[in-house]
């Protein structure tokens, strides 16, 4: 899942315990997706770590990195894994892939048969995640302001502890982590986030990821239409979000707030 969805789920989990001086947990929660903005860090590096492992007291907020991974497991695989999976491995059981399957053939046709079924399914699951994220924003527009405030507050007050915990979590050099955090957080400032929470904004993000931002009008229109179909297909997303929180609780997750 993507930023708005991850943020909303953690907000629901924390409830009244999400006071202003704990807003940095919202940042830990999206670090698996933010760090790979840096060219030397891959999504595999941030997602293929042990779930629900013991966390030392000085790095307690690493639990919220785990929270992100549990959500992704349920969205992709339909169950919580031990260390995640490779890109396509056992990825058909989760909500995003099940919903995305209905769009995959259309993506293949849009590309003239030049992408594989596996690649089409991967891309279509991302369209579903974008769709859910847009619907979450539509229903809870305050989520962007909450996250934006968390970014600014964390950079000002908790940067050193964030970097230290990420170094421990991923066994990466401190200088690399610091660079990745600063670079990644710059991409999630308020004005940038607000440009992305629309059908056109998400279409642009998809085209940037898979086409380098260069695509003809036929492809752009096709992707926009598939994203709109995705939005219509996730009318039942509240059930998935509620079930996700229930499964995380059943797994024994405790954020120790």
C-alpha positions as CSV (number, residue, x, y, z in Angstrom):
1,X,0.0,0.0,0.0
2,X,1.0,3.6,-0.3
3,X,1.4,6.6,2.0
4,X,-2.1,7.8,2.7
5,X,-3.2,4.2,3.4
6,X,-0.3,3.4,5.6
7,X,-0.8,6.6,7.5
8,X,-4.5,6.1,8.0
9,X,-4.0,2.6,9.2
10,X,-1.4,3.6,11.8
11,X,-3.5,6.5,12.9
12,X,-6.4,4.1,13.5
13,X,-4.1,1.7,15.4
14,X,-2.7,4.4,17.6
15,X,-6.0,6.2,18.3
16,X,-5.7,8.8,21.1
17,X,-2.1,7.7,21.7
18,X,-1.0,9.5,18.6
19,X,-0.1,12.7,20.4
20,X,2.0,15.4,18.7
21,X,5.3,14.2,20.3
22,X,4.7,10.8,18.7
23,X,4.1,11.9,15.2
24,X,7.5,10.5,14.2
25,X,6.0,7.0,14.3
26,X,4.2,8.0,11.1
27,X,7.6,8.6,9.5
28,X,9.0,5.3,10.6
29,X,5.9,3.7,9.2
30,X,6.7,4.8,5.6
31,X,10.5,4.4,5.7
32,X,10.5,1.1,3.7
33,X,9.1,3.1,0.8
34,X,11.0,6.4,1.4
35,X,14.5,5.1,1.7
36,X,14.6,3.4,-1.8
37,X,14.2,6.9,-3.4
38,X,18.0,6.9,-2.9
39,X,19.8,5.1,-5.8
40,X,21.9,2.9,-3.5
41,X,18.9,1.5,-1.5
42,X,16.5,-1.0,-3.1
43,X,12.9,-1.9,-2.1
44,X,14.2,-5.5,-1.5
45,X,16.7,-4.1,1.1
46,X,13.9,-2.3,3.0
47,X,11.2,-4.9,2.8
48,X,13.0,-8.2,3.1
49,X,13.5,-8.1,6.9
50,X,12.1,-10.2,9.7
51,X,8.6,-9.4,10.8
52,X,7.8,-9.0,14.5
53,X,11.4,-9.4,15.6
54,X,12.5,-8.3,19.1
55,X,13.4,-4.6,19.2
56,X,15.8,-3.2,21.8
57,X,14.4,-0.3,24.0
58,X,16.6,2.3,22.4
59,X,15.1,1.5,19.0
60,X,11.6,0.9,20.0
61,X,10.0,2.8,17.1
62,X,11.4,0.3,14.7
63,X,8.2,-1.5,15.5
64,X,6.5,0.9,13.1
65,X,8.7,-0.1,10.3
66,X,7.4,-3.6,11.0
67,X,3.8,-2.3,11.0
68,X,4.3,-1.1,7.4
69,X,5.6,-4.5,6.4
70,X,2.7,-6.3,8.0
71,X,0.3,-4.1,6.0
72,X,2.2,-4.8,2.8
73,X,2.2,-8.6,3.5
74,X,-1.6,-8.6,3.9
75,X,-2.1,-6.4,0.8
76,X,0.2,-8.4,-1.4
77,X,0.1,-12.0,-0.1
78,X,-3.1,-12.2,2.0
79,X,-1.1,-13.4,5.0
80,X,1.8,-12.3,7.2
81,X,5.2,-13.7,6.0
82,X,8.4,-14.2,8.0
83,X,10.7,-12.1,5.9
84,X,8.6,-11.0,2.9
85,X,8.9,-12.4,-0.6
86,X,10.5,-11.6,-3.9
87,X,8.5,-9.4,-6.3
88,X,6.1,-12.0,-7.7
89,X,6.5,-14.8,-5.2
90,X,3.1,-15.9,-3.8
91,X,1.7,-12.4,-4.5
92,X,-1.7,-13.4,-5.7
93,X,-3.6,-13.8,-2.4
94,X,-3.7,-10.2,-1.2
95,X,-6.2,-7.5,-1.8
96,X,-4.1,-5.4,-4.2
97,X,-3.2,-8.3,-6.4
98,X,-6.7,-9.9,-6.4
99,X,-8.2,-6.5,-7.5
100,X,-5.4,-5.8,-9.9
101,X,-5.9,-9.1,-11.7
102,X,-8.9,-7.6,-13.4
103,X,-6.7,-4.8,-15.0
104,X,-3.7,-6.9,-16.0
105,X,-4.9,-8.0,-19.4
106,X,-5.9,-4.5,-20.3
107,X,-2.3,-3.4,-19.4
108,X,-0.9,-6.1,-21.7
109,X,-3.1,-4.9,-24.6
110,X,-2.2,-1.3,-23.9
111,X,1.4,-2.2,-24.4
112,X,0.8,-4.3,-27.6
113,X,1.7,-7.5,-25.8
114,X,5.2,-6.3,-25.0
115,X,5.0,-6.9,-21.3
116,X,4.6,-10.2,-19.6
117,X,1.6,-11.3,-17.6
118,X,3.7,-11.2,-14.4
119,X,4.8,-7.6,-15.1
120,X,1.3,-6.6,-16.0
121,X,0.0,-8.0,-12.7
122,X,2.8,-6.2,-10.8
123,X,1.8,-2.9,-12.5
124,X,-1.9,-3.4,-12.0
125,X,-1.5,-4.1,-8.3
126,X,0.2,-0.7,-8.1
127,X,-2.8,0.9,-9.8
128,X,-5.0,-0.6,-7.2
129,X,-2.8,0.7,-4.4
130,X,-2.9,4.1,-6.0
131,X,-6.7,3.8,-6.2
132,X,-7.0,2.9,-2.5
133,X,-4.8,5.8,-1.6
134,X,-6.9,8.3,-3.6
135,X,-10.1,7.0,-2.0
136,X,-8.6,7.2,1.5
137,X,-7.6,10.8,0.8
138,X,-11.1,11.6,-0.6
139,X,-12.7,10.3,2.6
140,X,-10.0,11.5,5.1
141,X,-8.4,14.6,3.4
142,X,-6.8,15.6,6.7
143,X,-4.4,12.7,6.4
144,X,-2.1,14.7,4.1
145,X,-1.8,17.6,6.6
146,X,-1.2,15.1,9.4
147,X,1.7,13.5,7.5
148,X,3.1,16.8,6.4
149,X,3.2,18.0,10.0
150,X,4.9,14.8,11.0
151,X,7.6,15.3,8.3
152,X,8.5,18.8,9.5
153,X,8.3,17.9,13.2
154,X,10.5,14.8,12.8
155,X,13.1,16.6,10.8
156,X,13.3,19.3,13.4
157,X,13.1,17.2,16.5
158,X,13.9,13.5,15.9
159,X,16.2,13.2,12.9
160,X,19.1,11.8,14.9
161,X,17.1,9.1,16.6
162,X,15.3,8.2,13.3
163,X,18.7,7.8,11.6
164,X,20.0,5.7,14.5
165,X,17.1,3.3,14.4
166,X,17.2,2.9,10.7
167,X,20.9,2.1,10.9
168,X,20.1,-0.6,13.4
169,X,17.1,-1.9,11.5
170,X,18.8,-2.2,8.1
171,X,22.5,-2.6,9.0
172,X,23.3,0.2,6.6
173,X,26.1,2.9,6.9
174,X,25.0,6.0,8.9
175,X,26.0,8.4,6.1
176,X,23.9,6.5,3.5
177,X,20.9,6.4,5.8
178,X,21.1,10.1,6.6
179,X,21.4,11.0,2.9
180,X,18.5,8.7,2.1
181,X,16.3,10.2,4.8
182,X,16.9,13.8,3.8
183,X,16.5,13.1,0.1
184,X,13.4,11.0,0.7
185,X,11.7,13.4,3.0
186,X,12.2,16.2,0.6
187,X,9.9,14.3,-1.8
188,X,7.1,14.2,0.8
189,X,6.7,17.8,1.7
190,X,3.2,19.3,1.9
191,X,3.1,21.0,-1.5
192,X,4.4,17.9,-3.3
193,X,2.0,15.6,-1.6
194,X,-1.0,17.7,-2.5
195,X,-0.1,17.6,-6.2
196,X,-0.1,13.8,-6.1
197,X,-3.6,13.3,-4.5
198,X,-5.6,13.5,-7.7
199,X,-6.3,11.2,-10.7
200,X,-3.9,13.2,-12.9
201,X,-1.3,13.3,-10.2
202,X,-1.3,9.6,-9.7
203,X,-1.3,9.0,-13.4
204,X,1.8,11.2,-13.6
205,X,3.5,9.1,-10.9
206,X,2.7,5.8,-12.6
207,X,4.1,7.1,-15.9
208,X,7.2,8.4,-14.2
209,X,7.9,5.1,-12.6
210,X,7.3,2.9,-15.7
211,X,7.9,5.2,-18.6
212,X,10.3,7.8,-17.3
213,X,7.5,10.3,-17.6
214,X,7.5,9.9,-21.4
215,X,4.4,8.3,-22.9
216,X,2.0,9.1,-25.7
217,X,-1.5,10.3,-25.2
218,X,-2.9,6.8,-25.9
219,X,-0.9,5.3,-23.0
220,X,-1.6,8.2,-20.7
221,X,-5.3,8.0,-21.4
222,X,-5.3,4.2,-21.0
223,X,-3.5,4.4,-17.6
224,X,-5.8,7.1,-16.4
225,X,-8.9,5.0,-17.4
226,X,-7.5,1.9,-15.7
227,X,-6.8,3.9,-12.5
228,X,-10.4,5.2,-12.6
229,X,-11.6,1.6,-12.9
230,X,-9.4,0.7,-10.0
231,X,-11.0,3.4,-7.9
232,X,-14.4,2.1,-8.8
233,X,-13.3,-1.5,-7.9
234,X,-12.2,-0.7,-4.3
235,X,-15.6,0.4,-3.0
236,X,-15.1,-2.4,-0.5
237,X,-11.7,-1.2,0.8
238,X,-13.0,-0.4,4.3
239,X,-13.5,-4.2,4.8
240,X,-9.9,-4.8,3.8
241,X,-8.6,-2.0,6.0
242,X,-10.6,-3.2,9.0
243,X,-9.5,-6.8,8.4
244,X,-5.9,-5.7,8.1
245,X,-5.9,-4.1,11.5
246,X,-7.5,-7.2,13.0
247,X,-4.9,-9.5,11.4
248,X,-2.1,-7.3,12.7
249,X,-3.5,-7.5,16.2
250,X,-3.9,-11.3,15.9
251,X,-0.3,-11.6,14.9
252,X,0.7,-10.1,18.2
253,X,2.0,-6.7,17.0
254,X,2.5,-4.3,19.9
255,X,3.7,-0.8,19.2
256,X,4.3,-0.2,22.9
257,X,2.8,3.3,22.8
